[in-house]
Amino acid sequence: MLTLQALRNDRTAIQAALKKRGLDAAPLLDRILELDLERRTTQKKVDDLKAQQNAASREIGDLFKSGKKEEAESRRAQMGELKEQIHQLDELQKTLIHDQEAALLELPNRPHESVPTGQSDADNEVVSEEGDKPSLHENAMPHWELADRYKLIDFEAGVKITGAGFPVYRGKGAKLQRALIQFFLDRADAAGYEEFIPPHLVNPDSGRGTGQLPDKEGQMYHCAEDDLYLIPTAEVPLTNLFRGDMLNAEELPMQLCGYTPCFRREAGSYGKDVRGLNRLHQFDKVEIVRFERPENSYTALEGMVEHVRNLLRDLELPFRTLRLCGGDLGFTAALTFDLEVWSAAQQRWLEVSSVSNFETYQSNRLQCRFRNDEGKPELVHTLNGSALALPRIVAALLENHQTEKGIRIPAALQPYTGFDTIA
């Protein structure tokens, strides 16, 4: 969440920046700052009363020592009234802090100055496009038909076992999944990311720490009896590894990666845009996460985007990079680049990665800091990105590399699959 200090100092600039999201933040900002003023005023009253209480305690002690017992007892009775006033103000203070925290959680991150103004994904900026779109043979198929023809994925079995959006991978389809996961992890390791295997369920504090709660509560699977959430991405457990920690400056940057299944309730319903692997409730993904000094985070963001581009180059897929506009920007992100691959059979772009800088928005929720060169505590910048999400990568691989004789496996992936063709 945004810091109170930033809201006090830069309220006008923050309100203007949030307009890029199509948000009139003035009422919420007013509410937060009013609560902040009332909280600080209340705290001053408490401090003043406690000072009076301490002074009165010393006075009562002196009166008892001087033998003025009756006067000391009278002052002690007055102390009871003072104590009750302090108690009432402490309770008010708890309510004000709770209400202020709740209001702060409703406020999205301030977009970076480079974020384009816009209302939807139609207004996103195309930064670059790379690779030639393949020309397919006359009998080319979309990936769901290829998956059925070559017995790679059983969508109907997934519906029977669980429901729509939970495919069953089989044979070379299962091997392709494992090959891609290992390929992505090996590339992350070569780039300096340390691998973690985190839990696949998290508590509410973890969800709040990275901003999924309360913003996306209805989009996450919730185990009510234990009050645990299935993770929508490895970003959540990986970033929460350092919730509440004071990091050593020498440890930065910290680079983490991890493979996990991901669970999302918002998969969608019907139509070609959600058919096959286009949108799922459960899917596999390798995530990369970084903790950075603020002055280095945007250079790190560029490096993360280039890391994803290199993966797509190795997979021989045409792709483009988008800078998301304010209206399409995620709740917690300051700047996001999406990478999309070309689906040759569907004749459209498919998002396969989002790489974001959250600046201090997550670390303020997490209370994750480091000591800067002056020895003062400072919030780190957090970043993460998909590197990569598998479903649409598999869809594009099957469609773009299909031939009349089968599906060609890119050279970089063949050592992982153990085969060069699906036929």
N, C-alpha and C positions, 0 to 999 in steps of 0.2 A: 504494500500500500504506500501511498505518498506520505512523506513525513510531515508532521505538524509544522516543523521549522520552515519547510518549503512552502506550505500553504500560508503561513504568516507572512513570509517575505515576498512570495511571488504569486500571490492570489490572482492578480490580473492576468499575468502571463499564462498561468495554469488554466484559467477559465477560457482564454483565447485558444490555447492548444487543444483543449478538450472539444472545442467546436469542430475540429477536424473529424471527430468521431460522430458528428451530428448530435452532440449532447449539449444541452443547456445546463451546465453544472452550477449555475449561480445559486439556486435554492439549496442544493446540497452543501456547497462551499459555505454559504451563510450559516447553515445549521451547524456544521463542524466548527467553525470559528466562534459561533455563539457559545456552543458547549465548551470550547476551549477556554474562552474568557470566563465563563461561569465556574469552570473547574479551577482555574488559577485563582479567582477571587475567593472561592470557598477554601482553597488550600491556605491562602493568606490568613483567613479568619481562623482556621484551625491552628496555624502556627502561632498567631497572636494569643489565642486562648491557652495554648499549651505553655507559652512563655509566662502568661499570668498564673497558670497552674503551678509551674515550677517556682515562681516567685512566692506564691502563697504558701507552698509547702515549706520553703525556707523560713518564711515569717512565722508559720505555726510552730515549727521546731524551736525557733528563738523564743516564742511566747511560752512554750512549755518549759524551756530551760530557765526562763525568768520567773516561773511560778504563776504565770497568768493563765491558769487552766481554763477559767470560764471564757475568757476572750479567745483563747486558742480553740475551744470547742465551737464557739460561734463562727470563727473563720473556717473551721472544718466543715460545718454545715453549708457554708457558701461554696466551698470546694465541690460539694456534691452537685450543686446546680451547674457549676462550671464543667464538671465531668459529663453531665447529661447533655449540655450544649455541644461539647466536643464529640460525643457519641452520635448525636443527630447529624452533625456536619460530616462526620466520617461516613455515615450511611448514605448521605446525599452525594458525597464524593464518589462512592462506589457506583452509584447509579449514573452519575455524569460520565465516569470513565467508561462504563459499559456502553452507554448510548453513543459516546464519541467513537469508540472502537467499532461499533456496529455501523455507524455512518461512514467511517473511513473505509470499511470493507466494501461498501457500495460504490466507491469511487474508482473508476478504472485508471490505468496508468496514463501519464501524459505522453502523447506521441512525440517522437523525435522530430526535430525541425525539418528533416528531409522527407517525412511521410507526406505523400500527396493528399490533397483534399479530395474527398469522394464519398459516395454513399454505399457502394456495393462493389462486388468483385469485378464488375464491368469497368470500374474506374481505376483498377490497379495498373501500375506502370510496368510495361515490359522493359526490363533492363537489358536483356540480351537473349539471343536465340542461337542455338548451335546444333549442327548435325543435319543430315539430309533426311527428309521424310521418305520412307521406302514406298515404292510402287509395288503393290501386291498382285499376285496372279489372279486370274479370273474367278477361281473358286475359293478365294480367301474367306476365312471365317473369323468371327469375333472369338474372344478367348474362351467364353463359356461353352461354345460348340467345340473348340479345339480340346478343351479339358475333358469333355465327354468322349470325343472321338478317340483320344489317346489314353483314356482312363487315368487322368491325372488328378481330378477333383470330382467328388461326388456331392453335388449341392443338395440333391433330394435326401440322401442319407443324413446330412446335417439337419435338414428340416425335421426328419423323423426323430432324430435323437434329441434335438434341442429346439430348433426353430429356424426361421429365416435369418441369414446373416452369420451362420456358424458352419462353414464348409468343412468337409472331410477330405484331407489330402491323402493320396494313395500312390503306390508305386513310384514312378519317376517324378510325379508331382510332389510327393513327400521328400524325395531326395533333393529336388530342386530347392525346396524350402530350406532344408538343412544346409545346403551348399551356399545359398545366399546369406544366411545368418553367419556362417563361419567366415565367408568372404568379407562381409562388412566388419566383423569383429577383428579380423586380421589387419584390415586396412586402418581401423581405428587404433589398434595397438602400434602399428608402424608410425602413426602420426602422433604418438605420445600419450594416448588416452589409456588410463588404467581401467581394467575391466572389473566390474562388480556384478554379483548375482543378488539382487535385492528381493525382499518379499513382494508378493503380488497383491497383497492387501495392505491398506494403510488406515491409520486412525484419523479422526476428524482434524486433529492438530496438523497432521501432515498435509491434508487436503487444503486447509486454510493457509498453510505456510507457502504453498506455491500458487495459490489463487484459484484452485478448482472449486473450493468452497468459500463463500456460498454461491458464487456465480454459476457453476455448472452442476449444482447438486442434483437436479433432475435428470442429468445426462450420465450419471455414474450409477453403477450397480451397487446397492447398499445391502449389507448383511445386518438387518435390524437388531437381531438378538445380541450380537457382539459389537454393534456400532462400528463396523469396519466397512471400508469401501474397496471394491476391486479397482486396480489402477487403470486409468485411461491411457497412461504412458509411463515409461520408466523415469521420465523427468521428475515425477512426484517423489518416489522413494530415494532416488539418487541425490536430488537437491536437499532433501530433508536429512540426509546423513549428517549435515553440519548445522542443523537447527539449534540455535542458542549457543553456538561456539564462537570463541575468539580465535581466529586463525593467525598463524605466524605469517608475517609479510614474506618471509623467505619461501613459504609454501606456494605462493601465488606465482603464476597461474596454476590452478588445480584443474586437471583434465580427467573426466570420468566417462566411462561408457558402459552400456549394459544391454543385453538382450532380454526382453520380456514379452510375454503375450500382453495384449492391451484389450480392454473391455469398454465399449461405449454403447450406451442405450440409444443414442440419437441417430442410429444408422439410416433411418428413412424407410420408405414404404415400397412403392412400385415404380415401374418404368425403366427405360433403358439406362438412365443415368445411375441407377442403383443396382443394375442387373449383374450377376456373376460376382466378380471380385471388386466391383467399383466402390461398394460401400458395405462394410461388415460390422457386426457387433463384437466379434473377436478376431484379432489379427496379430501377426508377429511384427516386431520392430526392434531395430538397434538404435539406441538413443545416445547422443553425445552431449555432455554437460560441461560447462566451464565456470569457474569462479575466478574473477579477474579484478585487478586494480581498476578503478574507474577510468583512469587516463588511457588504459590499454584496451578497453572492452570493444571499441568499434573496429580496431585493427583485428582483434580476435574474431569478431563477427565475420569480417571479410574472409578470414582464413577458414572458418567453418563452412561458409558458402562454397568456397573453392574445393574443400574436401568433398562435399556432396557432388559437385560438378565432376570431379575426377572419377567418382564411383560410376556416374552415369556414362561418362566417356568410355570407361572400361567395359561397361555393359553394352556399348555400341547402340545407345538409344538417343534419338533426337530429343532435345530438351530446351526449355526456356526458363529464365529467371525473372520473377516478378517482385516488385516492391509494393507491398500492400498499402492501399489507401486507408485513410482514417476510419471510414465506415466498415472496412473489412478486417481491421486490425483486432487481434485478440485482446481480451479484457486486460491482461497483465503485461502485454508487450509494449515496448517503446518503439521498436522497429522490427519488422519481419520481412524476410525474403522467402517466397514460396518457389519451389522448383517443380516444374511440371514436365512430364514426358508425353510424347505424341503417341496416341493410340491409332495405329494405321487402319485397323478394321472398323473402329468406331468413328474415325475421322474427327477426333477431338483431343484436347489436352487433359491429362489426368494429374492431379497434384500428388506428389510422392514425398515431399519434404517441406517442412516449415522450419526456418532457422531464425531465432529471435534473440534480441537483447532486451532484458527486462530492467536494465540499469539497477537501481536500488529497490525496485518495487517488491520483489520477492524477498530480498535480504532484510528489508525492514519488517516484513511479516515474520520472517524466520529469526530475526535478531542475530544474524550472522555477520560478524565484523572482523576486521583485522586492524593491527596497529600500523599506522602510516609512518613515514620517515621521521615525523616529529614525535612519534610515540603516542599519538592520540587515536582513540578508537574511531573507526570509519567503516561505513557499510560497504561490503563488496558489491560488485556487479555480477549478476548471474546471467548465463546464456545457455540455450540448448537448441538442439536440432535433430530431426529424424535423419538417420544415416545408415539405413533407410527403412521406410515402411514397406513391407513386402507385397501386400495384395496387388496394388496397381503396377508395381514393378513386374510381378509375375504376369499380369495381364498384358503389359506392353511387350515383355520378352516373347510371350507366345504369339502375339499378333504380328509384331514387327519382324520377327525372325522366322516366320513360317514360310515354307516353300511347298511346292507340289509333292515333294517326297517326305516332308516332315518338318520338324522345328529345329533350327540350328542353335546350338549353345555357343555364346560368345567365348572367344579363346581364353580370356582372363578367368572365366568361370569353370572351364573344363577340368582343371586339376581338382576342383571341389566336387563336381558332379560325378566324375569318373566316366562320363560319356559325352560325346560331342553332338549327338543328335537324338531327338525324341521322334520315333517313327513307329 
